[in-house]
Amino acid sequence: MVNMAGYKDMVIGSRVIEPGNSEEFHTGDWKSTVPIIDQSLCIDCMTCWIYCPDDCILVKDDKVTGIKLTHCKGCGICSKVCPKKAITMKEDIE
């Protein structure tokens, strides 16, 4: 007979139980596409920054400087909302 543990006896796993630690979890490892910014087209309107659900748009001195690929899931929202089409999605070959 197999001894089945009750739910109270189970080890915690695959759950984030401490608030404020999202930087520790790299959630962008499973993406299939990556956003590429054409800086010559970007007007730094910050629309991509506003809409990014994972806070992956890097900004310095009010200018878009890149994408935090460790957390980007490749959803493509940034490329869809960019008014100048400065962001395109490319296949992630890594």
Jmol script that loads the backbone (N, CA, C; Angstrom):
load data "model"
ATOM      1  N   MET A   1       0.849  -1.185   0.000  1.00  0.00           N
ATOM      2  CA  MET A   1       0.000   0.000   0.000  1.00  0.00           C
ATOM      3  C   MET A   1       0.898   1.254   0.000  1.00  0.00           C
ATOM      4  N   VAL A   2       0.544   2.209  -0.833  1.00  0.00           N
ATOM      5  CA  VAL A   2       1.292   3.451  -0.954  1.00  0.00           C
ATOM      6  C   VAL A   2       0.797   4.432   0.102  1.00  0.00           C
ATOM      7  N   ASN A   3       1.755   5.081   0.774  1.00  0.00           N
ATOM      8  CA  ASN A   3       1.395   6.078   1.781  1.00  0.00           C
ATOM      9  C   ASN A   3       1.231   7.425   1.077  1.00  0.00           C
ATOM     10  N   MET A   4       0.014   7.894   0.942  1.00  0.00           N
ATOM     11  CA  MET A   4      -0.267   9.162   0.268  1.00  0.00           C
ATOM     12  C   MET A   4      -0.259  10.289   1.302  1.00  0.00           C
ATOM     13  N   ALA A   5       0.553  11.317   1.043  1.00  0.00           N
ATOM     14  CA  ALA A   5       0.613  12.464   1.943  1.00  0.00           C
ATOM     15  C   ALA A   5      -0.608  13.348   1.738  1.00  0.00           C
ATOM     16  N   GLY A   6      -1.060  13.936   2.809  1.00  0.00           N
ATOM     17  CA  GLY A   6      -2.140  14.895   2.708  1.00  0.00           C
ATOM     18  C   GLY A   6      -1.600  16.206   2.134  1.00  0.00           C
ATOM     19  N   TYR A   7      -2.471  17.079   1.685  1.00  0.00           N
ATOM     20  CA  TYR A   7      -2.009  18.321   1.066  1.00  0.00           C
ATOM     21  C   TYR A   7      -1.211  19.186   2.040  1.00  0.00           C
ATOM     22  N   LYS A   8      -1.475  19.098   3.327  1.00  0.00           N
ATOM     23  CA  LYS A   8      -0.746  19.890   4.313  1.00  0.00           C
ATOM     24  C   LYS A   8       0.691  19.386   4.491  1.00  0.00           C
ATOM     25  N   ASP A   9       0.950  18.136   4.116  1.00  0.00           N
ATOM     26  CA  ASP A   9       2.279  17.558   4.271  1.00  0.00           C
ATOM     27  C   ASP A   9       3.149  17.713   3.027  1.00  0.00           C
ATOM     28  N   MET A  10       2.575  18.215   1.952  1.00  0.00           N
ATOM     29  CA  MET A  10       3.321  18.312   0.697  1.00  0.00           C
ATOM     30  C   MET A  10       4.314  19.471   0.743  1.00  0.00           C
ATOM     31  N   VAL A  11       5.447  19.285   0.074  1.00  0.00           N
ATOM     32  CA  VAL A  11       6.468  20.309  -0.013  1.00  0.00           C
ATOM     33  C   VAL A  11       6.024  21.381  -0.996  1.00  0.00           C
ATOM     34  N   ILE A  12       6.267  22.632  -0.657  1.00  0.00           N
ATOM     35  CA  ILE A  12       5.904  23.730  -1.543  1.00  0.00           C
ATOM     36  C   ILE A  12       6.850  23.709  -2.742  1.00  0.00           C
ATOM     37  N   GLY A  13       6.312  23.803  -3.924  1.00  0.00           N
ATOM     38  CA  GLY A  13       7.131  23.822  -5.129  1.00  0.00           C
ATOM     39  C   GLY A  13       6.435  24.555  -6.255  1.00  0.00           C
ATOM     40  N   SER A  14       7.208  25.212  -7.084  1.00  0.00           N
ATOM     41  CA  SER A  14       6.696  25.923  -8.249  1.00  0.00           C
ATOM     42  C   SER A  14       5.690  27.007  -7.892  1.00  0.00           C
ATOM     43  N   ARG A  15       5.831  27.550  -6.707  1.00  0.00           N
ATOM     44  CA  ARG A  15       4.959  28.653  -6.310  1.00  0.00           C
ATOM     45  C   ARG A  15       5.825  29.778  -5.769  1.00  0.00           C
ATOM     46  N   VAL A  16       5.417  30.978  -6.045  1.00  0.00           N
ATOM     47  CA  VAL A  16       6.090  32.146  -5.497  1.00  0.00           C
ATOM     48  C   VAL A  16       5.287  32.569  -4.277  1.00  0.00           C
ATOM     49  N   ILE A  17       5.884  32.445  -3.100  1.00  0.00           N
ATOM     50  CA  ILE A  17       5.134  32.746  -1.881  1.00  0.00           C
ATOM     51  C   ILE A  17       5.625  34.009  -1.182  1.00  0.00           C
ATOM     52  N   GLU A  18       6.702  34.612  -1.695  1.00  0.00           N
ATOM     53  CA  GLU A  18       7.202  35.849  -1.115  1.00  0.00           C
ATOM     54  C   GLU A  18       6.932  37.001  -2.077  1.00  0.00           C
ATOM     55  N   PRO A  19       6.290  38.066  -1.609  1.00  0.00           N
ATOM     56  CA  PRO A  19       6.009  39.198  -2.497  1.00  0.00           C
ATOM     57  C   PRO A  19       7.268  39.977  -2.845  1.00  0.00           C
ATOM     58  N   GLY A  20       7.234  40.629  -4.008  1.00  0.00           N
ATOM     59  CA  GLY A  20       8.320  41.523  -4.396  1.00  0.00           C
ATOM     60  C   GLY A  20       9.575  40.846  -4.896  1.00  0.00           C
ATOM     61  N   ASN A  21       9.478  39.637  -5.385  1.00  0.00           N
ATOM     62  CA  ASN A  21      10.681  38.935  -5.839  1.00  0.00           C
ATOM     63  C   ASN A  21      10.622  38.540  -7.314  1.00  0.00           C
ATOM     64  N   SER A  22       9.831  39.231  -8.097  1.00  0.00           N
ATOM     65  CA  SER A  22       9.664  38.845  -9.503  1.00  0.00           C
ATOM     66  C   SER A  22      10.945  38.994 -10.317  1.00  0.00           C
ATOM     67  N   GLU A  23      11.853  39.850  -9.907  1.00  0.00           N
ATOM     68  CA  GLU A  23      13.122  40.005 -10.634  1.00  0.00           C
ATOM     69  C   GLU A  23      13.961  38.726 -10.575  1.00  0.00           C
ATOM     70  N   GLU A  24      13.740  37.902  -9.566  1.00  0.00           N
ATOM     71  CA  GLU A  24      14.512  36.669  -9.400  1.00  0.00           C
ATOM     72  C   GLU A  24      14.077  35.556 -10.354  1.00  0.00           C
ATOM     73  N   PHE A  25      12.892  35.677 -10.932  1.00  0.00           N
ATOM     74  CA  PHE A  25      12.352  34.618 -11.777  1.00  0.00           C
ATOM     75  C   PHE A  25      12.398  35.040 -13.242  1.00  0.00           C
ATOM     76  N   HIS A  26      13.254  34.415 -14.004  1.00  0.00           N
ATOM     77  CA  HIS A  26      13.402  34.727 -15.426  1.00  0.00           C
ATOM     78  C   HIS A  26      12.325  33.997 -16.201  1.00  0.00           C
ATOM     79  N   THR A  27      11.303  34.740 -16.550  1.00  0.00           N
ATOM     80  CA  THR A  27      10.131  34.149 -17.197  1.00  0.00           C
ATOM     81  C   THR A  27      10.192  34.207 -18.716  1.00  0.00           C
ATOM     82  N   GLY A  28      11.261  34.750 -19.270  1.00  0.00           N
ATOM     83  CA  GLY A  28      11.353  34.890 -20.715  1.00  0.00           C
ATOM     84  C   GLY A  28      12.041  33.739 -21.422  1.00  0.00           C
ATOM     85  N   ASP A  29      12.341  32.674 -20.702  1.00  0.00           N
ATOM     86  CA  ASP A  29      13.096  31.564 -21.284  1.00  0.00           C
ATOM     87  C   ASP A  29      12.324  30.753 -22.315  1.00  0.00           C
ATOM     88  N   TRP A  30      11.011  30.829 -22.318  1.00  0.00           N
ATOM     89  CA  TRP A  30      10.236  29.953 -23.196  1.00  0.00           C
ATOM     90  C   TRP A  30       9.663  30.663 -24.421  1.00  0.00           C
ATOM     91  N   LYS A  31      10.034  31.912 -24.628  1.00  0.00           N
ATOM     92  CA  LYS A  31       9.454  32.656 -25.757  1.00  0.00           C
ATOM     93  C   LYS A  31       9.936  32.091 -27.104  1.00  0.00           C
ATOM     94  N   SER A  32       9.129  32.260 -28.127  1.00  0.00           N
ATOM     95  CA  SER A  32       9.518  31.806 -29.470  1.00  0.00           C
ATOM     96  C   SER A  32       9.830  32.979 -30.393  1.00  0.00           C
ATOM     97  N   THR A  33       9.419  34.195 -29.997  1.00  0.00           N
ATOM     98  CA  THR A  33       9.754  35.390 -30.765  1.00  0.00           C
ATOM     99  C   THR A  33      10.308  36.453 -29.821  1.00  0.00           C
ATOM    100  N   VAL A  34      11.135  37.329 -30.370  1.00  0.00           N
ATOM    101  CA  VAL A  34      11.718  38.413 -29.577  1.00  0.00           C
ATOM    102  C   VAL A  34      11.457  39.747 -30.279  1.00  0.00           C
ATOM    103  N   PRO A  35      11.223  40.802 -29.498  1.00  0.00           N
ATOM    104  CA  PRO A  35      11.043  42.119 -30.100  1.00  0.00           C
ATOM    105  C   PRO A  35      12.390  42.746 -30.439  1.00  0.00           C
ATOM    106  N   ILE A  36      12.453  43.344 -31.607  1.00  0.00           N
ATOM    107  CA  ILE A  36      13.653  44.049 -32.068  1.00  0.00           C
ATOM    108  C   ILE A  36      13.255  45.501 -32.308  1.00  0.00           C
ATOM    109  N   ILE A  37      13.993  46.428 -31.692  1.00  0.00           N
ATOM    110  CA  ILE A  37      13.689  47.851 -31.837  1.00  0.00           C
ATOM    111  C   ILE A  37      14.605  48.474 -32.882  1.00  0.00           C
ATOM    112  N   ASP A  38      14.000  49.123 -33.852  1.00  0.00           N
ATOM    113  CA  ASP A  38      14.758  49.910 -34.836  1.00  0.00           C
ATOM    114  C   ASP A  38      14.841  51.324 -34.270  1.00  0.00           C
ATOM    115  N   GLN A  39      15.979  51.663 -33.688  1.00  0.00           N
ATOM    116  CA  GLN A  39      16.138  52.955 -33.024  1.00  0.00           C
ATOM    117  C   GLN A  39      15.991  54.135 -33.991  1.00  0.00           C
ATOM    118  N   SER A  40      16.222  53.904 -35.282  1.00  0.00           N
ATOM    119  CA  SER A  40      16.064  55.001 -36.245  1.00  0.00           C
ATOM    120  C   SER A  40      14.595  55.367 -36.464  1.00  0.00           C
ATOM    121  N   LEU A  41      13.680  54.458 -36.137  1.00  0.00           N
ATOM    122  CA  LEU A  41      12.251  54.722 -36.279  1.00  0.00           C
ATOM    123  C   LEU A  41      11.583  55.113 -34.960  1.00  0.00           C
ATOM    124  N   CYS A  42      12.178  54.728 -33.855  1.00  0.00           N
ATOM    125  CA  CYS A  42      11.592  54.961 -32.529  1.00  0.00           C
ATOM    126  C   CYS A  42      11.567  56.452 -32.203  1.00  0.00           C
ATOM    127  N   ILE A  43      10.404  56.935 -31.734  1.00  0.00           N
ATOM    128  CA  ILE A  43      10.256  58.337 -31.360  1.00  0.00           C
ATOM    129  C   ILE A  43      10.152  58.498 -29.832  1.00  0.00           C
ATOM    130  N   ASP A  44      10.435  57.434 -29.096  1.00  0.00           N
ATOM    131  CA  ASP A  44      10.405  57.440 -27.631  1.00  0.00           C
ATOM    132  C   ASP A  44       9.079  57.939 -27.067  1.00  0.00           C
ATOM    133  N   CYS A  45       7.997  57.479 -27.650  1.00  0.00           N
ATOM    134  CA  CYS A  45       6.668  57.880 -27.199  1.00  0.00           C
ATOM    135  C   CYS A  45       6.228  57.116 -25.945  1.00  0.00           C
ATOM    136  N   MET A  46       6.926  56.037 -25.645  1.00  0.00           N
ATOM    137  CA  MET A  46       6.681  55.197 -24.462  1.00  0.00           C
ATOM    138  C   MET A  46       5.382  54.392 -24.525  1.00  0.00           C
ATOM    139  N   THR A  47       4.770  54.306 -25.692  1.00  0.00           N
ATOM    140  CA  THR A  47       3.559  53.501 -25.822  1.00  0.00           C
ATOM    141  C   THR A  47       3.863  52.034 -25.531  1.00  0.00           C
ATOM    142  N   CYS A  48       4.985  51.541 -26.015  1.00  0.00           N
ATOM    143  CA  CYS A  48       5.369  50.147 -25.747  1.00  0.00           C
ATOM    144  C   CYS A  48       5.573  49.924 -24.259  1.00  0.00           C
ATOM    145  N   TRP A  49       6.175  50.874 -23.587  1.00  0.00           N
ATOM    146  CA  TRP A  49       6.432  50.783 -22.147  1.00  0.00           C
ATOM    147  C   TRP A  49       5.120  50.727 -21.368  1.00  0.00           C
ATOM    148  N   ILE A  50       4.145  51.526 -21.804  1.00  0.00           N
ATOM    149  CA  ILE A  50       2.844  51.558 -21.128  1.00  0.00           C
ATOM    150  C   ILE A  50       2.126  50.212 -21.263  1.00  0.00           C
ATOM    151  N   TYR A  51       2.167  49.635 -22.457  1.00  0.00           N
ATOM    152  CA  TYR A  51       1.388  48.427 -22.733  1.00  0.00           C
ATOM    153  C   TYR A  51       2.080  47.114 -22.374  1.00  0.00           C
ATOM    154  N   CYS A  52       3.387  47.107 -22.207  1.00  0.00           N
ATOM    155  CA  CYS A  52       4.090  45.854 -21.918  1.00  0.00           C
ATOM    156  C   CYS A  52       3.586  45.249 -20.608  1.00  0.00           C
ATOM    157  N   PRO A  53       3.020  44.042 -20.661  1.00  0.00           N
ATOM    158  CA  PRO A  53       2.466  43.438 -19.441  1.00  0.00           C
ATOM    159  C   PRO A  53       3.533  42.944 -18.468  1.00  0.00           C
ATOM    160  N   ASP A  54       4.772  42.860 -18.908  1.00  0.00           N
ATOM    161  CA  ASP A  54       5.829  42.317 -18.049  1.00  0.00           C
ATOM    162  C   ASP A  54       6.920  43.325 -17.718  1.00  0.00           C
ATOM    163  N   ASP A  55       6.681  44.602 -17.984  1.00  0.00           N
ATOM    164  CA  ASP A  55       7.641  45.667 -17.668  1.00  0.00           C
ATOM    165  C   ASP A  55       9.024  45.368 -18.253  1.00  0.00           C
ATOM    166  N   CYS A  56       9.058  45.009 -19.527  1.00  0.00           N
ATOM    167  CA  CYS A  56      10.311  44.609 -20.184  1.00  0.00           C
ATOM    168  C   CYS A  56      10.948  45.711 -21.025  1.00  0.00           C
ATOM    169  N   ILE A  57      10.277  46.821 -21.188  1.00  0.00           N
ATOM    170  CA  ILE A  57      10.838  47.905 -21.990  1.00  0.00           C
ATOM    171  C   ILE A  57      11.810  48.693 -21.113  1.00  0.00           C
ATOM    172  N   LEU A  58      13.060  48.735 -21.532  1.00  0.00           N
ATOM    173  CA  LEU A  58      14.089  49.445 -20.781  1.00  0.00           C
ATOM    174  C   LEU A  58      14.122  50.907 -21.211  1.00  0.00           C
ATOM    175  N   VAL A  59      14.109  51.800 -20.234  1.00  0.00           N
ATOM    176  CA  VAL A  59      14.073  53.237 -20.494  1.00  0.00           C
ATOM    177  C   VAL A  59      15.136  53.922 -19.648  1.00  0.00           C
ATOM    178  N   LYS A  60      15.848  54.848 -20.270  1.00  0.00           N
ATOM    179  CA  LYS A  60      16.825  55.663 -19.548  1.00  0.00           C
ATOM    180  C   LYS A  60      16.737  57.085 -20.088  1.00  0.00           C
ATOM    181  N   ASP A  61      16.633  58.046 -19.196  1.00  0.00           N
ATOM    182  CA  ASP A  61      16.531  59.459 -19.573  1.00  0.00           C
ATOM    183  C   ASP A  61      15.407  59.691 -20.587  1.00  0.00           C
ATOM    184  N   ASP A  62      14.255  59.086 -20.328  1.00  0.00           N
ATOM    185  CA  ASP A  62      13.061  59.234 -21.179  1.00  0.00           C
ATOM    186  C   ASP A  62      13.255  58.720 -22.601  1.00  0.00           C
ATOM    187  N   LYS A  63      14.159  57.770 -22.777  1.00  0.00           N
ATOM    188  CA  LYS A  63      14.389  57.165 -24.094  1.00  0.00           C
ATOM    189  C   LYS A  63      14.351  55.647 -23.965  1.00  0.00           C
ATOM    190  N   VAL A  64      13.705  54.999 -24.932  1.00  0.00           N
ATOM    191  CA  VAL A  64      13.670  53.529 -24.962  1.00  0.00           C
ATOM    192  C   VAL A  64      15.057  53.039 -25.345  1.00  0.00           C
ATOM    193  N   THR A  65      15.641  52.211 -24.488  1.00  0.00           N
ATOM    194  CA  THR A  65      17.012  51.748 -24.730  1.00  0.00           C
ATOM    195  C   THR A  65      17.102  50.266 -25.078  1.00  0.00           C
ATOM    196  N   GLY A  66      16.037  49.512 -24.874  1.00  0.00           N
ATOM    197  CA  GLY A  66      16.092  48.097 -25.199  1.00  0.00           C
ATOM    198  C   GLY A  66      14.963  47.313 -24.561  1.00  0.00           C
ATOM    199  N   ILE A  67      15.136  45.992 -24.578  1.00  0.00           N
ATOM    200  CA  ILE A  67      14.139  45.059 -24.053  1.00  0.00           C
ATOM    201  C   ILE A  67      14.813  44.153 -23.023  1.00  0.00           C
ATOM    202  N   LYS A  68      14.167  43.946 -21.896  1.00  0.00           N
ATOM    203  CA  LYS A  68      14.667  43.017 -20.882  1.00  0.00           C
ATOM    204  C   LYS A  68      14.232  41.601 -21.285  1.00  0.00           C
ATOM    205  N   LEU A  69      15.090  40.928 -22.035  1.00  0.00           N
ATOM    206  CA  LEU A  69      14.732  39.626 -22.601  1.00  0.00           C
ATOM    207  C   LEU A  69      14.628  38.518 -21.562  1.00  0.00           C
ATOM    208  N   THR A  70      15.173  38.719 -20.382  1.00  0.00           N
ATOM    209  CA  THR A  70      15.052  37.699 -19.335  1.00  0.00           C
ATOM    210  C   THR A  70      13.620  37.576 -18.831  1.00  0.00           C
ATOM    211  N   HIS A  71      12.801  38.603 -19.058  1.00  0.00           N
ATOM    212  CA  HIS A  71      11.419  38.575 -18.605  1.00  0.00           C
ATOM    213  C   HIS A  71      10.400  38.670 -19.741  1.00  0.00           C
ATOM    214  N   CYS A  72      10.836  39.055 -20.926  1.00  0.00           N
ATOM    215  CA  CYS A  72       9.942  39.169 -22.076  1.00  0.00           C
ATOM    216  C   CYS A  72       9.447  37.791 -22.492  1.00  0.00           C
ATOM    217  N   LYS A  73       8.135  37.675 -22.665  1.00  0.00           N
ATOM    218  CA  LYS A  73       7.542  36.398 -23.065  1.00  0.00           C
ATOM    219  C   LYS A  73       7.247  36.338 -24.559  1.00  0.00           C
ATOM    220  N   GLY A  74       7.600  37.408 -25.289  1.00  0.00           N
ATOM    221  CA  GLY A  74       7.413  37.405 -26.739  1.00  0.00           C
ATOM    222  C   GLY A  74       5.981  37.549 -27.177  1.00  0.00           C
ATOM    223  N   CYS A  75       5.160  38.222 -26.392  1.00  0.00           N
ATOM    224  CA  CYS A  75       3.732  38.341 -26.718  1.00  0.00           C
ATOM    225  C   CYS A  75       3.471  39.221 -27.938  1.00  0.00           C
ATOM    226  N   GLY A  76       4.362  40.193 -28.196  1.00  0.00           N
ATOM    227  CA  GLY A  76       4.214  41.042 -29.365  1.00  0.00           C
ATOM    228  C   GLY A  76       3.330  42.255 -29.182  1.00  0.00           C
ATOM    229  N   ILE A  77       2.840  42.490 -27.984  1.00  0.00           N
ATOM    230  CA  ILE A  77       1.989  43.659 -27.754  1.00  0.00           C
ATOM    231  C   ILE A  77       2.747  44.937 -28.087  1.00  0.00           C
ATOM    232  N   CYS A  78       4.012  45.004 -27.704  1.00  0.00           N
ATOM    233  CA  CYS A  78       4.810  46.212 -27.961  1.00  0.00           C
ATOM    234  C   CYS A  78       4.870  46.527 -29.455  1.00  0.00           C
ATOM    235  N   SER A  79       5.011  45.504 -30.271  1.00  0.00           N
ATOM    236  CA  SER A  79       5.086  45.745 -31.721  1.00  0.00           C
ATOM    237  C   SER A  79       3.737  46.147 -32.299  1.00  0.00           C
ATOM    238  N   LYS A  80       2.669  45.655 -31.721  1.00  0.00           N
ATOM    239  CA  LYS A  80       1.318  45.991 -32.210  1.00  0.00           C
ATOM    240  C   LYS A  80       0.929  47.425 -31.881  1.00  0.00           C
ATOM    241  N   VAL A  81       1.379  47.930 -30.720  1.00  0.00           N
ATOM    242  CA  VAL A  81       0.957  49.272 -30.305  1.00  0.00           C
ATOM    243  C   VAL A  81       1.911  50.369 -30.754  1.00  0.00           C
ATOM    244  N   CYS A  82       3.071  50.026 -31.272  1.00  0.00           N
ATOM    245  CA  CYS A  82       4.047  51.036 -31.681  1.00  0.00           C
ATOM    246  C   CYS A  82       3.508  51.839 -32.871  1.00  0.00           C
ATOM    247  N   PRO A  83       3.318  53.165 -32.704  1.00  0.00           N
ATOM    248  CA  PRO A  83       2.735  53.962 -33.786  1.00  0.00           C
ATOM    249  C   PRO A  83       3.659  54.112 -34.991  1.00  0.00           C
ATOM    250  N   LYS A  84       4.945  53.931 -34.825  1.00  0.00           N
ATOM    251  CA  LYS A  84       5.903  54.074 -35.922  1.00  0.00           C
ATOM    252  C   LYS A  84       6.402  52.727 -36.452  1.00  0.00           C
ATOM    253  N   LYS A  85       5.844  51.642 -35.924  1.00  0.00           N
ATOM    254  CA  LYS A  85       6.256  50.280 -36.326  1.00  0.00           C
ATOM    255  C   LYS A  85       7.762  50.094 -36.161  1.00  0.00           C
ATOM    256  N   ALA A  86       8.302  50.672 -35.088  1.00  0.00           N
ATOM    257  CA  ALA A  86       9.734  50.584 -34.798  1.00  0.00           C
ATOM    258  C   ALA A  86      10.114  49.258 -34.138  1.00  0.00           C
ATOM    259  N   ILE A  87       9.116  48.509 -33.682  1.00  0.00           N
ATOM    260  CA  ILE A  87       9.366  47.212 -33.039  1.00  0.00           C
ATOM    261  C   ILE A  87       8.793  46.111 -33.914  1.00  0.00           C
ATOM    262  N   THR A  88       9.636  45.166 -34.240  1.00  0.00           N
ATOM    263  CA  THR A  88       9.197  43.993 -35.002  1.00  0.00           C
ATOM    264  C   THR A  88       9.522  42.742 -34.214  1.00  0.00           C
ATOM    265  N   MET A  89       8.759  41.714 -34.452  1.00  0.00           N
ATOM    266  CA  MET A  89       8.984  40.441 -33.761  1.00  0.00           C
ATOM    267  C   MET A  89       9.745  39.509 -34.682  1.00  0.00           C
ATOM    268  N   LYS A  90      10.820  38.954 -34.173  1.00  0.00           N
ATOM    269  CA  LYS A  90      11.662  38.022 -34.933  1.00  0.00           C
ATOM    270  C   LYS A  90      11.689  36.678 -34.214  1.00  0.00           C
ATOM    271  N   GLU A  91      11.864  35.629 -34.967  1.00  0.00           N
ATOM    272  CA  GLU A  91      11.953  34.298 -34.379  1.00  0.00           C
ATOM    273  C   GLU A  91      13.177  34.215 -33.467  1.00  0.00           C
ATOM    274  N   ASP A  92      12.966  33.653 -32.270  1.00  0.00           N
ATOM    275  CA  ASP A  92      14.067  33.499 -31.307  1.00  0.00           C
ATOM    276  C   ASP A  92      14.821  32.220 -31.650  1.00  0.00           C
ATOM    277  N   ILE A  93      16.049  32.374 -32.142  1.00  0.00           N
ATOM    278  CA  ILE A  93      16.799  31.210 -32.596  1.00  0.00           C
ATOM    279  C   ILE A  93      17.797  30.708 -31.556  1.00  0.00           C
ATOM    280  N   GLU A  94      17.824  31.306 -30.390  1.00  0.00           N
ATOM    281  CA  GLU A  94      18.761  30.849 -29.352  1.00  0.00           C
ATOM    282  C   GLU A  94      18.236  29.644 -28.639  1.00  0.00           C
TER     283      GLU A  94
END
end "model"
wireframe off; spacefill off
backbone 0.3
color backbone group
